[in-house]
Amino acid sequence: MGMGLRTVQRDLQSAAFAGRKRRSDRGDSVLNPYKPYLLERWNAGCYTAMRLFRDLRQRGYRGGYGVVAAYARRLRQAQGLPPGHRRARQPLPAVAEPACQPLTPRRATWLVLRRATKRTAVEAQQLTQLREQQAEVTEAIDLAQECTQLVRQRQPEALDPWLQRASTSTVEALRRFAAGLYEDYAAVKAGVTLPWSTGPVEGHINRLKMLKRQMFGRAHLDLLGRRFVRAPGRQQEPAQRRQAPFATPAGAIAA
């Protein structure tokens, strides 16, 4: 469950479940108070992470060297310096802390696929800047958003035109993705046409796997069946409980 003993004891003693609290310093770094000084030293020509680390220690920094070295690598990449390069042959542009969180591949994917009505002004600006990088990036964003829209809004008539565009795209990853969809075209077409899905089945399989992990993998079908039927949140009638089949989930557990 990922919960400590004291947390469980505190919740048991409480009149109501307080929920899991997030750390108040989530997203903060021990380096944040020293970043202005680091940027000043870096723009003055000090590119050695160890020297910067020693300077910070004299100023009260209590973090590790790895944090400073990782930040120095980010600054080095921002200025185009090769790894381990300590001197620049020509003046370099000054670096500054970005006004917003840098885009990682995961955040960029989330930004592209997020609904337009839920994007903030900063996120919309980031997406616009992302489109301006290269023509291939713009094409990939357009195709990804169109694919997401036809799946969310169930537009089977838009599937074939999208597959044709993706198959002739300049982005190799999209061409491979379209080829994979063509191989299972009937299932893909049904997925964007019919209202049914395997979501509930996958949810039950995940619940069964979770119950088995809670018993350290030693649960057999009889005990697992009773736990699955009587698990919290199950709203089944007694007759339904007696007839609850376990053949299919059992095969899923073995897999």
RARA-V6129 format. One record per residue. SS is DSSP state (a for helix, b for strand, c for the rest). PSI is psi as a letter, one per 40 degrees, with the letter a starting at -180 (* if undefined). OMEGA is omega in degrees with one decimal (none if undefined). Layout:
SS/PSI/OMEGA ; SS/PSI/OMEGA
This chain:
c/e/-179.3 ; c/f/-179.1 ; c/i/179.1 ; c/i/-178.4 ; a/d/-179.0 ; a/d/178.4 ; a/d/178.7 ; a/d/179.3 ; a/d/178.7 ; a/d/179.9 ; a/d/178.9 ; a/d/-178.9 ; a/e/-178.8 ; c/i/178.6 ; c/d/179.6 ; c/i/-179.5 ; c/h/-175.5 ; c/e/-177.6 ; c/i/-178.9 ; c/h/-177.3 ; c/h/175.5 ; c/i/179.3 ; c/h/-179.6 ; c/d/-179.4 ; c/f/-179.1 ; c/h/-179.8 ; c/e/178.2 ; c/i/178.8 ; c/i/177.4 ; c/e/-178.1 ; c/e/-174.9 ; a/d/-179.5 ; a/e/-174.9 ; a/e/-177.3 ; a/d/176.6 ; a/d/178.3 ; a/d/179.0 ; a/d/179.3 ; a/d/178.0 ; a/d/179.6 ; a/d/-179.1 ; a/d/179.3 ; a/e/175.9 ; c/e/175.4 ; c/e/178.3 ; c/h/-176.1 ; c/e/-178.2 ; c/h/-176.7 ; a/d/-178.7 ; a/d/178.3 ; a/d/177.6 ; a/d/179.1 ; a/d/179.5 ; a/d/177.3 ; a/d/-179.8 ; a/d/177.9 ; a/d/177.8 ; a/d/179.7 ; c/e/175.3 ; c/e/179.9 ; c/h/-177.8 ; c/e/178.2 ; c/a/-177.7 ; c/i/179.2 ; a/d/-177.4 ; a/d/179.1 ; a/d/178.8 ; a/d/-179.5 ; a/d/178.8 ; a/d/178.3 ; a/d/177.4 ; a/d/176.9 ; a/d/177.1 ; a/d/178.9 ; a/d/179.9 ; a/d/178.2 ; a/d/-179.8 ; a/d/-179.8 ; a/e/179.0 ; c/e/178.0 ; c/i/176.2 ; c/i/-179.8 ; c/h/177.8 ; c/e/-179.0 ; c/h/-174.4 ; c/e/-178.7 ; c/i/177.9 ; c/h/-178.9 ; c/e/179.3 ; c/i/-179.3 ; c/h/-178.6 ; c/i/177.3 ; c/i/179.8 ; c/i/178.0 ; c/i/179.6 ; c/i/178.4 ; c/h/-178.5 ; c/i/-179.4 ; c/d/178.6 ; c/i/-177.0 ; c/h/-179.4 ; c/i/-179.2 ; c/h/170.4 ; c/i/177.1 ; a/d/-179.3 ; a/d/-179.9 ; a/d/178.2 ; a/d/177.3 ; a/d/178.4 ; a/d/-178.1 ; a/d/-178.6 ; a/d/-173.7 ; a/e/-179.7 ; c/i/179.2 ; c/i/-176.9 ; a/d/-178.7 ; a/e/-177.5 ; a/e/179.0 ; c/h/174.3 ; c/i/179.5 ; a/d/178.8 ; a/d/179.6 ; a/d/177.2 ; a/d/177.3 ; a/d/177.3 ; a/d/179.3 ; a/d/176.8 ; a/d/177.4 ; a/d/178.1 ; a/d/178.5 ; a/d/-175.5 ; c/e/-176.8 ; c/d/-177.7 ; c/i/177.9 ; a/d/178.9 ; a/d/178.5 ; a/d/178.3 ; a/d/179.2 ; a/d/179.8 ; a/d/179.2 ; a/d/-179.4 ; a/d/-178.9 ; a/d/179.3 ; a/d/-179.8 ; a/d/177.4 ; a/d/178.1 ; a/d/178.6 ; a/d/-178.8 ; a/d/-177.9 ; a/d/176.2 ; a/d/-178.3 ; a/d/-175.8 ; c/e/179.0 ; c/g/180.0 ; c/g/-177.8 ; a/d/179.9 ; a/e/179.8 ; a/e/-176.5 ; a/d/-176.8 ; a/d/175.7 ; a/d/179.4 ; a/d/178.9 ; a/d/178.4 ; a/d/178.3 ; a/d/-179.3 ; a/d/-179.4 ; a/d/179.8 ; c/e/-178.5 ; c/i/175.4 ; c/e/179.4 ; c/h/-175.6 ; a/d/-178.9 ; a/d/178.4 ; a/d/177.3 ; a/d/178.3 ; a/d/179.1 ; a/d/178.7 ; a/d/178.2 ; a/d/177.2 ; a/d/177.6 ; a/d/177.5 ; a/d/-179.5 ; a/d/179.0 ; c/f/-170.6 ; a/d/-176.3 ; a/d/180.0 ; a/d/179.2 ; a/d/179.1 ; a/d/178.4 ; a/d/-178.9 ; a/d/179.8 ; c/e/-179.5 ; c/d/-174.4 ; c/i/-178.6 ; c/e/-176.3 ; c/i/177.7 ; c/i/178.4 ; c/e/-178.6 ; a/d/178.5 ; a/d/179.0 ; a/d/179.1 ; a/d/177.9 ; a/d/178.0 ; a/d/178.3 ; a/d/178.3 ; a/d/177.7 ; a/d/179.1 ; a/d/178.7 ; a/d/178.6 ; a/d/178.8 ; a/d/179.7 ; a/d/177.7 ; a/d/178.5 ; a/d/178.3 ; c/f/173.5 ; c/f/175.2 ; c/e/-175.9 ; c/e/-178.6 ; c/h/174.8 ; c/i/-172.6 ; a/d/-177.3 ; a/d/179.0 ; a/d/-179.9 ; a/d/177.9 ; a/d/179.2 ; a/d/179.4 ; a/d/-179.1 ; a/d/-178.0 ; a/d/-174.6 ; c/e/179.6 ; c/i/178.6 ; c/h/178.4 ; c/e/178.4 ; c/h/-178.7 ; c/g/-179.6 ; c/i/174.3 ; c/i/179.7 ; a/d/179.8 ; a/d/178.8 ; a/d/179.8 ; a/d/-179.0 ; a/d/-177.3 ; c/e/-176.4 ; c/h/-178.6 ; c/i/180.0 ; c/e/-176.8 ; a/d/-177.6 ; a/d/176.4 ; a/d/-179.9 ; a/d/177.1 ; a/d/178.5 ; a/d/-179.7 ; a/d/179.4 ; a/d/178.0 ; c/*/none
